[in-house]
Amino acid sequence: MSIVGYDGLPILKEILSTPGNEFCADCRTPLVHSECSWASVTLGCFMCITCASVHRNLGVQISRMKSVQLDKWTEDECLNLKNYGNIKVANIYAANKPEIYRHPHKDSPGILVDHWIRAKYYWKEFHAETTQIPVYLKGVKSGKLLKKGKQRGCWLERHFLLERLTNTIEYFDKPSTSGQKMLGQIELNSCYVLIADPSSVQEKPNCLHILYHHGHKLRSVFLSGPVREIVEWYYAIRAFQTQIGYSRNCVDTKCESHLEKTAAEGRGAWRRRWCILVADQILYYKNTMDPFPKGVVKLSKHDQIEKLHRLPKNLKSGPDYVFTLTTKKRYGIKVSLFTITSITTTQRSKEGLVAEICAK
């Protein structure tokens, strides 16, 4: 077998430029100008370095990885890539992916990317020969998770059931045996389900964040567990909401970041707040895992957002970005000022949050 070296790569470059292969097979990151592209010799598809790291954990019997630029390739390995490629592999391993299952992208939460790759190649849940849709994608789910307490903040083991008769998630102190006591309900027709930002829940890396109406406020519930359980609950809730006609709550776009906020019209001290953009509102919290927000900024198409080129006089620190957000209230106009600081959040989340607010 002849070897294709890392500097020649005529055959690999030709295969990589084939339509469909220029993007990562799993998260669709562009690969054409990437200096660190990878390929699965076993499966016959190209991917980015992030997804390649998940493939390595699948085992070489499922997916054996090689660097396009750095490793040596045989003619047979190149031929396998040419015969398959990303499009053909997707038609095999993702042929039966339901619409409710979110195809991750490069900025998606890591556990969604991890679950997508394992569901696709390891569990073969969407394979062309698979005829049964996974139960959780039918909106059916029950199991044991850790729930963060509202008052003391302790993580306690609870048993959850997605109840179709009442359109709720019920949680209990014990499994479904004698002496079981229901501790609470979460109404699914008015809740949002999110994958929590790892920076906000460092004590529990795999965390589900559910926002639901508790009286006149949005209550936050944080659930933690194994990656597979958390992601399956995420999709089970989304599937259930779609079935009962509340698919508008299945939000894909969500940004969160630490911001500094001042009172209306820029008066008063600047306060550091954890802000979450969900649907048409910005929720801001004193701490990242508080059960209730300190306040809510409602957004509409009539709102105005403007970057300030001169810092307000009462702002002493040097922020990266300051903008005014003007929203119409029942009585007059409310102006909120936010500044994005450089020490608490990434550049991507800063730009993403401002861009998403502007899009609203």
Salt bridges, closest charged atoms under 4 A:
ASP26 OD2 - HIS55 NE2 2.80
ASP26 OD1 - LYS120 NZ 3.08
GLU77 OE2 - ARG64 NH2 3.38
GLU77 OE1 - LYS66 NZ 2.81
ASP107 OD2 - LYS106 NZ 3.57
ASP107 OD1 - ARG348 NH1 2.91
ASP114 OD1 - ARG118 NE 2.94
GLU125 OE2 - ARG228 NH2 3.60
GLU157 OE1 - LYS144 NZ 3.93
GLU157 OE2 - HIS159 NE2 3.85
GLU229 OE2 - LYS141 NZ 2.95
GLU232 OE1 - LYS141 NZ 2.88
GLU232 OE2 - ARG228 NE 3.09
ASP252 OD1 - ARG102 NE 3.89
ASP252 OD1 - ARG238 NH1 3.07
GLU256 OE2 - LYS254 NZ 3.00
GLU265 OE1 - ARG267 NH2 3.11
ASP320 OD2 - LYS350 NZ 2.72
